[in-house]
Amino acid sequence: MRQWNRRLSKLTAKLLDLPQDVVLDLPRFTMIGNRQLYIENHRGVLHFSSDTLKLGLSQGKLEIHGKELVIRAILPEEVFIEGVISDIRYSDK
């Protein structure tokens, strides 16, 4: 059933010319160099330290690794971090 809903959502997004991240509830990342990262559509902070940030997503999780990481802003579905970002890992599991 989940696959059917996903296919229908993709088709709807294509037909109506809507961004897939909105229709499919996918995360959106905006990165400025290796210093700033803005993430939309997260489902909460799972872990945070000065070198690691783990976020829950609607389908999986996101891990950000770096140095001197700081959460500058956090909202229910958005988070903005700064620091020296060295690695971003997306897992759908």
N, CA, C and O atoms as a CHARMM CRD file, in Angstrom:
* protein
*
  372
    1    1 MET  N      0.81800  -1.19000   0.00000 PROA 1      0.00000
    2    1 MET  CA     0.00000   0.00000   0.00000 PROA 1      0.00000
    3    1 MET  C      0.86800   1.26200   0.00000 PROA 1      0.00000
    4    1 MET  O      0.53700   2.25200  -0.65200 PROA 1      0.00000
    5    2 ARG  N      1.97600   1.21300   0.73600 PROA 2      0.00000
    6    2 ARG  CA     2.86500   2.36300   0.82600 PROA 2      0.00000
    7    2 ARG  C      3.46800   2.70200  -0.54200 PROA 2      0.00000
    8    2 ARG  O      3.60000   3.87300  -0.89700 PROA 2      0.00000
    9    3 GLN  N      3.83600   1.65600  -1.31100 PROA 3      0.00000
   10    3 GLN  CA     4.39000   1.88500  -2.65000 PROA 3      0.00000
   11    3 GLN  C      3.36100   2.53900  -3.56300 PROA 3      0.00000
   12    3 GLN  O      3.70000   3.41300  -4.36100 PROA 3      0.00000
   13    4 TRP  N      2.12100   2.12100  -3.44700 PROA 4      0.00000
   14    4 TRP  CA     1.05700   2.70300  -4.25700 PROA 4      0.00000
   15    4 TRP  C      0.90000   4.18500  -3.93700 PROA 4      0.00000
   16    4 TRP  O      0.79700   5.01000  -4.84500 PROA 4      0.00000
   17    5 ASN  N      0.88100   4.52400  -2.65400 PROA 5      0.00000
   18    5 ASN  CA     0.75900   5.92800  -2.24500 PROA 5      0.00000
   19    5 ASN  C      1.93200   6.75400  -2.75800 PROA 5      0.00000
   20    5 ASN  O      1.75500   7.89200  -3.19300 PROA 5      0.00000
   21    6 ARG  N      3.10400   6.19100  -2.70600 PROA 6      0.00000
   22    6 ARG  CA     4.30700   6.88800  -3.16800 PROA 6      0.00000
   23    6 ARG  C      4.23500   7.14000  -4.68100 PROA 6      0.00000
   24    6 ARG  O      4.56300   8.23000  -5.14900 PROA 6      0.00000
   25    7 ARG  N      3.80600   6.13100  -5.43600 PROA 7      0.00000
   26    7 ARG  CA     3.66900   6.28700  -6.89300 PROA 7      0.00000
   27    7 ARG  C      2.62200   7.34600  -7.23400 PROA 7      0.00000
   28    7 ARG  O      2.82100   8.17600  -8.12100 PROA 7      0.00000
   29    8 LEU  N      1.51000   7.29900  -6.51500 PROA 8      0.00000
   30    8 LEU  CA     0.44900   8.28200  -6.73600 PROA 8      0.00000
   31    8 LEU  C      0.94500   9.69600  -6.41400 PROA 8      0.00000
   32    8 LEU  O      0.63400  10.64600  -7.13300 PROA 8      0.00000
   33    9 SER  N      1.70900   9.83000  -5.34200 PROA 9      0.00000
   34    9 SER  CA     2.25800  11.13700  -4.97200 PROA 9      0.00000
   35    9 SER  C      3.23100  11.64700  -6.02800 PROA 9      0.00000
   36    9 SER  O      3.21900  12.83000  -6.36900 PROA 9      0.00000
   37   10 LYS  N      4.06800  10.76000  -6.54300 PROA 10     0.00000
   38   10 LYS  CA     5.00900  11.15300  -7.59600 PROA 10     0.00000
   39   10 LYS  C      4.27200  11.60600  -8.85400 PROA 10     0.00000
   40   10 LYS  O      4.62200  12.61700  -9.46400 PROA 10     0.00000
   41   11 LEU  N      3.26300  10.85300  -9.22500 PROA 11     0.00000
   42   11 LEU  CA     2.47600  11.20000 -10.41000 PROA 11     0.00000
   43   11 LEU  C      1.77400  12.54400 -10.21200 PROA 11     0.00000
   44   11 LEU  O      1.75900  13.37700 -11.11800 PROA 11     0.00000
   45   12 THR  N      1.20200  12.75100  -9.04700 PROA 12     0.00000
   46   12 THR  CA     0.53300  14.01900  -8.74000 PROA 12     0.00000
   47   12 THR  C      1.51400  15.17500  -8.80700 PROA 12     0.00000
   48   12 THR  O      1.21200  16.21900  -9.38600 PROA 12     0.00000
   49   13 ALA  N      2.68700  14.99400  -8.22000 PROA 13     0.00000
   50   13 ALA  CA     3.71200  16.04600  -8.24200 PROA 13     0.00000
   51   13 ALA  C      4.10900  16.38200  -9.67200 PROA 13     0.00000
   52   13 ALA  O      4.28400  17.55000 -10.02100 PROA 13     0.00000
   53   14 LYS  N      4.24800  15.35400 -10.49300 PROA 14     0.00000
   54   14 LYS  CA     4.64700  15.57200 -11.88000 PROA 14     0.00000
   55   14 LYS  C      3.54600  16.28300 -12.67100 PROA 14     0.00000
   56   14 LYS  O      3.81600  17.23300 -13.40700 PROA 14     0.00000
   57   15 LEU  N      2.31600  15.82300 -12.51500 PROA 15     0.00000
   58   15 LEU  CA     1.20300  16.40700 -13.25200 PROA 15     0.00000
   59   15 LEU  C      0.93100  17.86000 -12.85200 PROA 15     0.00000
   60   15 LEU  O      0.62900  18.69700 -13.70300 PROA 15     0.00000
   61   16 LEU  N      1.03700  18.14900 -11.57400 PROA 16     0.00000
   62   16 LEU  CA     0.75800  19.49700 -11.07900 PROA 16     0.00000
   63   16 LEU  C      2.00200  20.37700 -11.01200 PROA 16     0.00000
   64   16 LEU  O      1.93700  21.52800 -10.58100 PROA 16     0.00000
   65   17 ASP  N      3.13600  19.82300 -11.44300 PROA 17     0.00000
   66   17 ASP  CA     4.40700  20.54800 -11.43700 PROA 17     0.00000
   67   17 ASP  C      4.74200  21.06500 -10.03500 PROA 17     0.00000
   68   17 ASP  O      5.13900  22.21800  -9.86800 PROA 17     0.00000
   69   18 LEU  N      4.57600  20.19100  -9.02500 PROA 18     0.00000
   70   18 LEU  CA     4.90700  20.52000  -7.64100 PROA 18     0.00000
   71   18 LEU  C      6.26100  19.93400  -7.28600 PROA 18     0.00000
   72   18 LEU  O      6.63900  18.89500  -7.82900 PROA 18     0.00000
   73   19 PRO  N      7.00000  20.57200  -6.38900 PROA 19     0.00000
   74   19 PRO  CA     8.28800  20.01500  -5.95800 PROA 19     0.00000
   75   19 PRO  C      8.07300  18.68100  -5.23600 PROA 19     0.00000
   76   19 PRO  O      7.18400  18.56000  -4.39300 PROA 19     0.00000
   77   20 GLN  N      8.88700  17.69600  -5.57100 PROA 20     0.00000
   78   20 GLN  CA     8.71800  16.37400  -4.97500 PROA 20     0.00000
   79   20 GLN  C      8.99000  16.37400  -3.47500 PROA 20     0.00000
   80   20 GLN  O      8.38800  15.58600  -2.74600 PROA 20     0.00000
   81   21 ASP  N      9.88800  17.24400  -2.99500 PROA 21     0.00000
   82   21 ASP  CA    10.16700  17.25900  -1.56600 PROA 21     0.00000
   83   21 ASP  C      8.93000  17.64000  -0.76100 PROA 21     0.00000
   84   21 ASP  O      8.76600  17.18300   0.37100 PROA 21     0.00000
   85   22 VAL  N      8.06800  18.46100  -1.32400 PROA 22     0.00000
   86   22 VAL  CA     6.83600  18.86000  -0.63500 PROA 22     0.00000
   87   22 VAL  C      5.82400  17.72400  -0.65600 PROA 22     0.00000
   88   22 VAL  O      5.25100  17.38300   0.37900 PROA 22     0.00000
   89   23 VAL  N      5.60400  17.14400  -1.81300 PROA 23     0.00000
   90   23 VAL  CA     4.58600  16.10700  -1.96900 PROA 23     0.00000
   91   23 VAL  C      4.99900  14.82000  -1.25100 PROA 23     0.00000
   92   23 VAL  O      4.16500  14.17700  -0.61300 PROA 23     0.00000
   93   24 LEU  N      6.25400  14.44500  -1.34700 PROA 24     0.00000
   94   24 LEU  CA     6.71500  13.17100  -0.78900 PROA 24     0.00000
   95   24 LEU  C      7.29900  13.30500   0.60800 PROA 24     0.00000
   96   24 LEU  O      7.77000  12.31500   1.16700 PROA 24     0.00000
   97   25 ASP  N      7.28400  14.50700   1.19100 PROA 25     0.00000
   98   25 ASP  CA     7.81800  14.75400   2.53300 PROA 25     0.00000
   99   25 ASP  C      9.29900  14.37100   2.62300 PROA 25     0.00000
  100   25 ASP  O      9.73200  13.75500   3.59700 PROA 25     0.00000
  101   26 LEU  N     10.06100  14.73900   1.60300 PROA 26     0.00000
  102   26 LEU  CA    11.49000  14.46200   1.56500 PROA 26     0.00000
  103   26 LEU  C     12.26300  15.60700   2.20500 PROA 26     0.00000
  104   26 LEU  O     11.79500  16.74600   2.20300 PROA 26     0.00000
  105   27 PRO  N     13.44700  15.31800   2.75800 PROA 27     0.00000
  106   27 PRO  CA    14.25000  16.39900   3.31400 PROA 27     0.00000
  107   27 PRO  C     14.85000  17.26400   2.20900 PROA 27     0.00000
  108   27 PRO  O     15.10700  16.79100   1.10200 PROA 27     0.00000
  109   28 ARG  N     15.06500  18.52700   2.52600 PROA 28     0.00000
  110   28 ARG  CA    15.71100  19.45300   1.59700 PROA 28     0.00000
  111   28 ARG  C     16.91100  20.05100   2.33300 PROA 28     0.00000
  112   28 ARG  O     16.78900  20.53800   3.45600 PROA 28     0.00000
  113   29 PHE  N     18.07200  20.00300   1.67400 PROA 29     0.00000
  114   29 PHE  CA    19.30500  20.52800   2.26600 PROA 29     0.00000
  115   29 PHE  C     19.77900  21.72600   1.46200 PROA 29     0.00000
  116   29 PHE  O     19.77500  21.70300   0.23100 PROA 29     0.00000
  117   30 THR  N     20.18500  22.76600   2.16400 PROA 30     0.00000
  118   30 THR  CA    20.83000  23.90500   1.53100 PROA 30     0.00000
  119   30 THR  C     22.14900  24.10800   2.26000 PROA 30     0.00000
  120   30 THR  O     22.17300  24.38800   3.45800 PROA 30     0.00000
  121   31 MET  N     23.23900  23.96400   1.52800 PROA 31     0.00000
  122   31 MET  CA    24.56500  24.05900   2.14000 PROA 31     0.00000
  123   31 MET  C     25.33700  25.21100   1.54000 PROA 31     0.00000
  124   31 MET  O     25.36700  25.38000   0.32100 PROA 31     0.00000
  125   32 ILE  N     25.95400  25.99700   2.38400 PROA 32     0.00000
  126   32 ILE  CA    26.79300  27.10700   1.95100 PROA 32     0.00000
  127   32 ILE  C     28.23000  26.74900   2.30800 PROA 32     0.00000
  128   32 ILE  O     28.63200  26.77600   3.47100 PROA 32     0.00000
  129   33 GLY  N     28.99700  26.40900   1.25700 PROA 33     0.00000
  130   33 GLY  CA    30.36400  25.95200   1.48600 PROA 33     0.00000
  131   33 GLY  C     30.34700  24.73900   2.39600 PROA 33     0.00000
  132   33 GLY  O     29.48600  23.86900   2.26900 PROA 33     0.00000
  133   34 ASN  N     31.29700  24.68500   3.30700 PROA 34     0.00000
  134   34 ASN  CA    31.27600  23.63500   4.32800 PROA 34     0.00000
  135   34 ASN  C     31.04000  24.25500   5.70500 PROA 34     0.00000
  136   34 ASN  O     31.40800  23.67200   6.72500 PROA 34     0.00000
  137   35 ARG  N     30.42000  25.44700   5.73000 PROA 35     0.00000
  138   35 ARG  CA    30.24800  26.20900   6.97900 PROA 35     0.00000
  139   35 ARG  C     28.81300  26.29100   7.49200 PROA 35     0.00000
  140   35 ARG  O     28.60800  26.42400   8.69800 PROA 35     0.00000
  141   36 GLN  N     27.81700  26.21500   6.61400 PROA 36     0.00000
  142   36 GLN  CA    26.43000  26.34500   7.04200 PROA 36     0.00000
  143   36 GLN  C     25.57200  25.29700   6.34200 PROA 36     0.00000
  144   36 GLN  O     25.79700  24.96300   5.17900 PROA 36     0.00000
  145   37 LEU  N     24.58400  24.78600   7.07500 PROA 37     0.00000
  146   37 LEU  CA    23.67400  23.79400   6.51200 PROA 37     0.00000
  147   37 LEU  C     22.27300  24.05200   7.05100 PROA 37     0.00000
  148   37 LEU  O     22.06100  24.13300   8.26100 PROA 37     0.00000
  149   38 TYR  N     21.32400  24.17900   6.13100 PROA 38     0.00000
  150   38 TYR  CA    19.92000  24.39100   6.47000 PROA 38     0.00000
  151   38 TYR  C     19.15100  23.16400   6.00300 PROA 38     0.00000
  152   38 TYR  O     19.21500  22.79300   4.83100 PROA 38     0.00000
  153   39 ILE  N     18.42500  22.53600   6.92300 PROA 39     0.00000
  154   39 ILE  CA    17.72000  21.29900   6.62400 PROA 39     0.00000
  155   39 ILE  C     16.23500  21.49900   6.89600 PROA 39     0.00000
  156   39 ILE  O     15.84300  21.93900   7.97600 PROA 39     0.00000
  157   40 GLU  N     15.40900  21.16800   5.89200 PROA 40     0.00000
  158   40 GLU  CA    13.95700  21.23200   6.03700 PROA 40     0.00000
  159   40 GLU  C     13.38700  19.82000   6.05600 PROA 40     0.00000
  160   40 GLU  O     13.98500  18.89500   5.50700 PROA 40     0.00000
  161   41 ASN  N     12.24500  19.66000   6.68000 PROA 41     0.00000
  162   41 ASN  CA    11.50600  18.39700   6.75400 PROA 41     0.00000
  163   41 ASN  C     12.19100  17.35000   7.62400 PROA 41     0.00000
  164   41 ASN  O     12.20300  16.17000   7.27400 PROA 41     0.00000
  165   42 HSD  N     12.75900  17.76500   8.74800 PROA 42     0.00000
  166   42 HSD  CA    13.29400  16.78100   9.69400 PROA 42     0.00000
  167   42 HSD  C     12.20900  16.43900  10.70700 PROA 42     0.00000
  168   42 HSD  O     11.19200  17.12800  10.79200 PROA 42     0.00000
  169   43 ARG  N     12.42400  15.38100  11.46900 PROA 43     0.00000
  170   43 ARG  CA    11.43900  14.93700  12.45200 PROA 43     0.00000
  171   43 ARG  C     11.99600  14.93900  13.87400 PROA 43     0.00000
  172   43 ARG  O     11.44400  14.28900  14.76200 PROA 43     0.00000
  173   44 GLY  N     13.07300  15.66000  14.08200 PROA 44     0.00000
  174   44 GLY  CA    13.59400  15.78500  15.44300 PROA 44     0.00000
  175   44 GLY  C     15.06900  15.45600  15.53500 PROA 44     0.00000
  176   44 GLY  O     15.61600  14.71300  14.72000 PROA 44     0.00000
  177   45 VAL  N     15.69900  16.02600  16.54800 PROA 45     0.00000
  178   45 VAL  CA    17.11800  15.77800  16.81300 PROA 45     0.00000
  179   45 VAL  C     17.24100  14.48300  17.61000 PROA 45     0.00000
  180   45 VAL  O     16.63500  14.34100  18.67200 PROA 45     0.00000
  181   46 LEU  N     18.02200  13.54600  17.09700 PROA 46     0.00000
  182   46 LEU  CA    18.26300  12.27800  17.77400 PROA 46     0.00000
  183   46 LEU  C     19.50600  12.34400  18.64500 PROA 46     0.00000
  184   46 LEU  O     19.57200  11.70600  19.69600 PROA 46     0.00000
  185   47 HSD  N     20.49800  13.12100  18.20200 PROA 47     0.00000
  186   47 HSD  CA    21.75500  13.27500  18.94200 PROA 47     0.00000
  187   47 HSD  C     22.42200  14.56600  18.48900 PROA 47     0.00000
  188   47 HSD  O     22.37400  14.92300  17.31200 PROA 47     0.00000
  189   48 PHE  N     23.04600  15.26200  19.43900 PROA 48     0.00000
  190   48 PHE  CA    23.81600  16.44200  19.07500 PROA 48     0.00000
  191   48 PHE  C     25.03500  16.56800  19.96600 PROA 48     0.00000
  192   48 PHE  O     24.95100  16.43500  21.18700 PROA 48     0.00000
  193   49 SER  N     26.18000  16.83000  19.32700 PROA 49     0.00000
  194   49 SER  CA    27.41300  17.18300  20.01600 PROA 49     0.00000
  195   49 SER  C     28.15400  18.15200  19.10700 PROA 49     0.00000
  196   49 SER  O     27.68100  18.46200  18.01400 PROA 49     0.00000
  197   50 SER  N     29.30700  18.63200  19.54800 PROA 50     0.00000
  198   50 SER  CA    30.04100  19.60500  18.73500 PROA 50     0.00000
  199   50 SER  C     30.62300  19.00400  17.46100 PROA 50     0.00000
  200   50 SER  O     31.09900  19.73300  16.59000 PROA 50     0.00000
  201   51 ASP  N     30.58600  17.66400  17.34600 PROA 51     0.00000
  202   51 ASP  CA    31.11800  17.04400  16.12600 PROA 51     0.00000
  203   51 ASP  C     30.10800  16.15800  15.38600 PROA 51     0.00000
  204   51 ASP  O     30.42700  15.63900  14.31700 PROA 51     0.00000
  205   52 THR  N     28.89400  15.97400  15.93000 PROA 52     0.00000
  206   52 THR  CA    27.89400  15.11700  15.28400 PROA 52     0.00000
  207   52 THR  C     26.48000  15.64000  15.53000 PROA 52     0.00000
  208   52 THR  O     26.13400  16.04600  16.63900 PROA 52     0.00000
  209   53 LEU  N     25.68100  15.61900  14.47800 PROA 53     0.00000
  210   53 LEU  CA    24.25600  15.90500  14.59100 PROA 53     0.00000
  211   53 LEU  C     23.51500  14.79200  13.86300 PROA 53     0.00000
  212   53 LEU  O     23.79100  14.51400  12.69600 PROA 53     0.00000
  213   54 LYS  N     22.57200  14.15600  14.55800 PROA 54     0.00000
  214   54 LYS  CA    21.74800  13.11900  13.94700 PROA 54     0.00000
  215   54 LYS  C     20.29900  13.58600  14.00300 PROA 54     0.00000
  216   54 LYS  O     19.77600  13.93000  15.06300 PROA 54     0.00000
  217   55 LEU  N     19.66700  13.58900  12.83200 PROA 55     0.00000
  218   55 LEU  CA    18.27600  14.01800  12.72100 PROA 55     0.00000
  219   55 LEU  C     17.41000  12.86900  12.23800 PROA 55     0.00000
  220   55 LEU  O     17.81300  12.10300  11.36300 PROA 55     0.00000
  221   56 GLY  N     16.22800  12.75000  12.80500 PROA 56     0.00000
  222   56 GLY  CA    15.24600  11.81100  12.29800 PROA 56     0.00000
  223   56 GLY  C     14.53600  12.43100  11.10400 PROA 56     0.00000
  224   56 GLY  O     14.29600  13.63900  11.07500 PROA 56     0.00000
  225   57 LEU  N     14.20400  11.61300  10.13300 PROA 57     0.00000
  226   57 LEU  CA    13.46900  12.05100   8.94800 PROA 57     0.00000
  227   57 LEU  C     12.20600  11.21300   8.84400 PROA 57     0.00000
  228   57 LEU  O     12.08100  10.19700   9.52700 PROA 57     0.00000
  229   58 SER  N     11.28400  11.61700   8.01200 PROA 58     0.00000
  230   58 SER  CA    10.06200  10.83100   7.85300 PROA 58     0.00000
  231   58 SER  C     10.38400   9.43100   7.33000 PROA 58     0.00000
  232   58 SER  O      9.66700   8.47200   7.61600 PROA 58     0.00000
  233   59 GLN  N     11.46300   9.32400   6.56600 PROA 59     0.00000
  234   59 GLN  CA    11.90800   8.02600   6.05300 PROA 59     0.00000
  235   59 GLN  C     13.41100   7.91800   6.21800 PROA 59     0.00000
  236   59 GLN  O     14.15500   8.16300   5.26800 PROA 59     0.00000
  237   60 GLY  N     13.87100   7.55900   7.40300 PROA 60     0.00000
  238   60 GLY  CA    15.29200   7.37300   7.63800 PROA 60     0.00000
  239   60 GLY  C     15.86900   8.39300   8.59500 PROA 60     0.00000
  240   60 GLY  O     15.17500   8.95400   9.44300 PROA 60     0.00000
  241   61 LYS  N     17.18400   8.61800   8.42800 PROA 61     0.00000
  242   61 LYS  CA    17.86400   9.57400   9.29100 PROA 61     0.00000
  243   61 LYS  C     18.99700  10.25600   8.52500 PROA 61     0.00000
  244   61 LYS  O     19.40900   9.80900   7.45400 PROA 61     0.00000
  245   62 LEU  N     19.48000  11.33900   9.10100 PROA 62     0.00000
  246   62 LEU  CA    20.54800  12.13200   8.52100 PROA 62     0.00000
  247   62 LEU  C     21.61600  12.33100   9.57800 PROA 62     0.00000
  248   62 LEU  O     21.31100  12.69800  10.71300 PROA 62     0.00000
  249   63 GLU  N     22.87300  12.09200   9.21000 PROA 63     0.00000
  250   63 GLU  CA    23.99800  12.31800  10.11700 PROA 63     0.00000
  251   63 GLU  C     24.91600  13.36300   9.51100 PROA 63     0.00000
  252   63 GLU  O     25.31300  13.25600   8.35000 PROA 63     0.00000
  253   64 ILE  N     25.25000  14.37500  10.30100 PROA 64     0.00000
  254   64 ILE  CA    26.17700  15.42300   9.88700 PROA 64     0.00000
  255   64 ILE  C     27.36900  15.34900  10.82700 PROA 64     0.00000
  256   64 ILE  O     27.21400  15.36000  12.04800 PROA 64     0.00000
  257   65 HSD  N     28.55800  15.27500  10.24400 PROA 65     0.00000
  258   65 HSD  CA    29.79000  15.22000  11.02900 PROA 65     0.00000
  259   65 HSD  C     30.64600  16.43900  10.70300 PROA 65     0.00000
  260   65 HSD  O     30.64400  16.93300   9.57600 PROA 65     0.00000
  261   66 GLY  N     31.36900  16.91000  11.69700 PROA 66     0.00000
  262   66 GLY  CA    32.24200  18.05700  11.49000 PROA 66     0.00000
  263   66 GLY  C     32.89900  18.47900  12.78800 PROA 66     0.00000
  264   66 GLY  O     33.04700  17.68000  13.71300 PROA 66     0.00000
  265   67 LYS  N     33.28900  19.74000  12.84800 PROA 67     0.00000
  266   67 LYS  CA    33.94300  20.30900  14.03000 PROA 67     0.00000
  267   67 LYS  C     33.23000  21.59400  14.41600 PROA 67     0.00000
  268   67 LYS  O     32.76400  22.34700  13.56000 PROA 67     0.00000
  269   68 GLU  N     33.15400  21.82600  15.69900 PROA 68     0.00000
  270   68 GLU  CA    32.56800  23.06000  16.23300 PROA 68     0.00000
  271   68 GLU  C     31.14200  23.29000  15.71600 PROA 68     0.00000
  272   68 GLU  O     30.76600  24.42500  15.42200 PROA 68     0.00000
  273   69 LEU  N     30.36400  22.23600  15.60800 PROA 69     0.00000
  274   69 LEU  CA    28.98700  22.36900  15.13200 PROA 69     0.00000
  275   69 LEU  C     28.12700  23.04700  16.19000 PROA 69     0.00000
  276   69 LEU  O     28.22200  22.75400  17.38100 PROA 69     0.00000
  277   70 VAL  N     27.29100  23.95400  15.72200 PROA 70     0.00000
  278   70 VAL  CA    26.39200  24.71500  16.59200 PROA 70     0.00000
  279   70 VAL  C     25.02600  24.77700  15.90900 PROA 70     0.00000
  280   70 VAL  O     24.93500  25.05200  14.71200 PROA 70     0.00000
  281   71 ILE  N     23.96600  24.52200  16.67600 PROA 71     0.00000
  282   71 ILE  CA    22.62100  24.70700  16.14200 PROA 71     0.00000
  283   71 ILE  C     22.26600  26.18000  16.33100 PROA 71     0.00000
  284   71 ILE  O     22.11400  26.64900  17.45900 PROA 71     0.00000
  285   72 ARG  N     22.13600  26.90600  15.22000 PROA 72     0.00000
  286   72 ARG  CA    21.81700  28.34300  15.27600 PROA 72     0.00000
  287   72 ARG  C     20.31900  28.58300  15.40600 PROA 72     0.00000
  288   72 ARG  O     19.89400  29.54100  16.05300 PROA 72     0.00000
  289   73 ALA  N     19.52000  27.71400  14.79300 PROA 73     0.00000
  290   73 ALA  CA    18.06200  27.84100  14.88700 PROA 73     0.00000
  291   73 ALA  C     17.44700  26.46500  14.71100 PROA 73     0.00000
  292   73 ALA  O     17.92800  25.64200  13.93200 PROA 73     0.00000
  293   74 ILE  N     16.38100  26.23600  15.44700 PROA 74     0.00000
  294   74 ILE  CA    15.66400  24.97500  15.29700 PROA 74     0.00000
  295   74 ILE  C     14.16700  25.25400  15.42300 PROA 74     0.00000
  296   74 ILE  O     13.70800  25.89400  16.36900 PROA 74     0.00000
  297   75 LEU  N     13.43800  24.76100  14.45300 PROA 75     0.00000
  298   75 LEU  CA    11.99100  24.88700  14.39500 PROA 75     0.00000
  299   75 LEU  C     11.41000  23.48400  14.25000 PROA 75     0.00000
  300   75 LEU  O     12.17000  22.53800  14.04200 PROA 75     0.00000
  301   76 PRO  N     10.10400  23.31600  14.35100 PROA 76     0.00000
  302   76 PRO  CA     9.53600  21.96100  14.28200 PROA 76     0.00000
  303   76 PRO  C      9.97800  21.13400  13.07300 PROA 76     0.00000
  304   76 PRO  O     10.13700  19.92000  13.19500 PROA 76     0.00000
  305   77 GLU  N     10.18100  21.76200  11.90600 PROA 77     0.00000
  306   77 GLU  CA    10.59300  20.99300  10.72900 PROA 77     0.00000
  307   77 GLU  C     11.83500  21.54400  10.05900 PROA 77     0.00000
  308   77 GLU  O     12.18100  21.10700   8.96100 PROA 77     0.00000
  309   78 GLU  N     12.51500  22.48900  10.68800 PROA 78     0.00000
  310   78 GLU  CA    13.70000  23.10400  10.09300 PROA 78     0.00000
  311   78 GLU  C     14.80000  23.23100  11.13600 PROA 78     0.00000
  312   78 GLU  O     14.53500  23.46100  12.31600 PROA 78     0.00000
  313   79 VAL  N     16.02500  23.08000  10.68500 PROA 79     0.00000
  314   79 VAL  CA    17.17600  23.27900  11.56600 PROA 79     0.00000
  315   79 VAL  C     18.29800  23.92800  10.76000 PROA 79     0.00000
  316   79 VAL  O     18.51400  23.59600   9.59400 PROA 79     0.00000
  317   80 PHE  N     19.01300  24.86300  11.40400 PROA 80     0.00000
  318   80 PHE  CA    20.10900  25.57600  10.76700 PROA 80     0.00000
  319   80 PHE  C     21.34200  25.37800  11.62900 PROA 80     0.00000
  320   80 PHE  O     21.35000  25.73900  12.80600 PROA 80     0.00000
  321   81 ILE  N     22.40300  24.79300  11.03300 PROA 81     0.00000
  322   81 ILE  CA    23.63000  24.56400  11.79800 PROA 81     0.00000
  323   81 ILE  C     24.80500  25.26700  11.13200 PROA 81     0.00000
  324   81 ILE  O     24.82000  25.51100   9.92500 PROA 81     0.00000
  325   82 GLU  N     25.78800  25.58300  11.96900 PROA 82     0.00000
  326   82 GLU  CA    27.04100  26.17300  11.50300 PROA 82     0.00000
  327   82 GLU  C     28.19400  25.41400  12.11900 PROA 82     0.00000
  328   82 GLU  O     28.04300  24.76400  13.15300 PROA 82     0.00000
  329   83 GLY  N     29.33400  25.49800  11.48800 PROA 83     0.00000
  330   83 GLY  CA    30.54900  24.83800  11.93000 PROA 83     0.00000
  331   83 GLY  C     31.34500  24.44000  10.70500 PROA 83     0.00000
  332   83 GLY  O     31.08700  24.91300   9.59800 PROA 83     0.00000
  333   84 VAL  N     32.30200  23.57800  10.91100 PROA 84     0.00000
  334   84 VAL  CA    33.07900  23.04800   9.78700 PROA 84     0.00000
  335   84 VAL  C     32.51200  21.66500   9.48200 PROA 84     0.00000
  336   84 VAL  O     32.79000  20.69800  10.19100 PROA 84     0.00000
  337   85 ILE  N     31.72300  21.58400   8.42800 PROA 85     0.00000
  338   85 ILE  CA    31.01300  20.35500   8.07800 PROA 85     0.00000
  339   85 ILE  C     31.90600  19.50900   7.16900 PROA 85     0.00000
  340   85 ILE  O     32.36000  19.97000   6.12200 PROA 85     0.00000
  341   86 SER  N     32.14700  18.27300   7.58300 PROA 86     0.00000
  342   86 SER  CA    33.04500  17.41100   6.80400 PROA 86     0.00000
  343   86 SER  C     32.32700  16.25100   6.12200 PROA 86     0.00000
  344   86 SER  O     32.83700  15.69900   5.14700 PROA 86     0.00000
  345   87 ASP  N     31.14000  15.87200   6.62400 PROA 87     0.00000
  346   87 ASP  CA    30.48000  14.69000   6.07500 PROA 87     0.00000
  347   87 ASP  C     28.98200  14.75700   6.35500 PROA 87     0.00000
  348   87 ASP  O     28.55900  15.14300   7.44400 PROA 87     0.00000
  349   88 ILE  N     28.18300  14.37300   5.35500 PROA 88     0.00000
  350   88 ILE  CA    26.73600  14.27200   5.50900 PROA 88     0.00000
  351   88 ILE  C     26.34200  12.89300   5.00400 PROA 88     0.00000
  352   88 ILE  O     26.66900  12.51400   3.87900 PROA 88     0.00000
  353   89 ARG  N     25.63500  12.14600   5.84800 PROA 89     0.00000
  354   89 ARG  CA    25.20400  10.79800   5.48400 PROA 89     0.00000
  355   89 ARG  C     23.68900  10.68400   5.61600 PROA 89     0.00000
  356   89 ARG  O     23.11400  10.98700   6.66100 PROA 89     0.00000
  357   90 TYR  N     23.06600  10.24600   4.54300 PROA 90     0.00000
  358   90 TYR  CA    21.61900  10.06100   4.49300 PROA 90     0.00000
  359   90 TYR  C     21.33700   8.57000   4.44600 PROA 90     0.00000
  360   90 TYR  O     21.89700   7.85200   3.61800 PROA 90     0.00000
  361   91 SER  N     20.47400   8.10900   5.32800 PROA 91     0.00000
  362   91 SER  CA    20.10100   6.69800   5.35500 PROA 91     0.00000
  363   91 SER  C     18.58200   6.60500   5.35500 PROA 91     0.00000
  364   91 SER  O     17.92200   7.29100   6.13500 PROA 91     0.00000
  365   92 ASP  N     18.02500   5.77200   4.49600 PROA 92     0.00000
  366   92 ASP  CA    16.57900   5.61900   4.46600 PROA 92     0.00000
  367   92 ASP  C     16.09500   4.48500   5.35900 PROA 92     0.00000
  368   92 ASP  O     14.94800   4.05300   5.25200 PROA 92     0.00000
  369   93 LYS  N     16.95300   4.01000   6.22700 PROA 93     0.00000
  370   93 LYS  CA    16.59100   2.92500   7.15000 PROA 93     0.00000
  371   93 LYS  C     16.45400   3.44000   8.56200 PROA 93     0.00000
  372   93 LYS  O     16.15400   2.67000   9.47400 PROA 93     0.00000
